[in-house]
Amino acid sequence: KEKYPEIYEKWRGANAKEFQLASGRYPIRDLYERARGVWATLLNNAWEKLDEEEAISGATERRVQTLVTGHNGINQAMLCAAAGLDEDSFRQYEFPNCGICEVVWNPGEARARRWRWLYPEQSPWTEIGNGDGCISEPSEGPCAAEGRERRPVMQRWSSELSGL
């Protein structure tokens, strides 16, 4: 930050998607590509597991649970990729330290259906929009016309945690 203020400003700026390293790489684009690849692998594995269980036991309940752990940046990218959002959504949906998010995504669907926080505090389920950048609960705001608000999903926690 102090040594390379111009580079830091580009990294923390409003258009992080366009931040390019001297090597020619775009770290935010790479991050989202990795997140989409992780989801593709998880969903493919879920399909295979469901097909295998159905073939072996005749089970008709089609549910697979997977735990994914990571740090803030990849967690942001994973949530946004699940909602069908691209790199422009980076830093709009911050993850808190030790945050846990639950996502419901049915194999075969283009994006997840809903999500909720489990930690730092459990929240109600929130339906995911149609990939238009709105993944929060309805209220007043830029996406109110569609019945959703676009805001950092942890905004409500930051004010509560700042008093600790």
Long-range contacts (C-beta under 8 A, 24 or more apart in sequence): 16-87, 16-90, 16-91, 17-86, 17-87, 17-88, 17-90, 28-87, 28-90, 29-87, 31-73, 31-74, 31-77, 31-87, 31-90, 32-77, 32-80, 32-81, 32-86, 32-87, 32-90, 34-74, 34-77, 35-74, 35-77, 35-78, 35-80, 35-81, 36-81, 38-68, 38-78, 39-78, 39-81, 39-82, 39-105, 42-66, 42-68, 43-105, 43-107, 46-107, 47-107, 47-108, 50-107, 62-107, 64-107, 72-97, 75-99, 75-101, 79-103, 79-115, 79-135, 79-153, 80-135, 82-111, 82-112, 82-115, 82-128, 83-111, 83-112, 83-115, 83-128, 83-129, 83-131, 83-135, 84-110, 84-111, 84-128, 84-130, 84-131, 85-131, 85-133, 85-135, 88-133, 89-133, 92-133, 92-150, 92-151, 92-152, 93-135, 93-152, 93-153, 93-154, 94-152, 94-153, 94-154, 95-154, 96-120, 96-154, 96-157, 96-158, 96-161, 99-154, 117-153, 117-157, 120-157, 120-161, 121-157
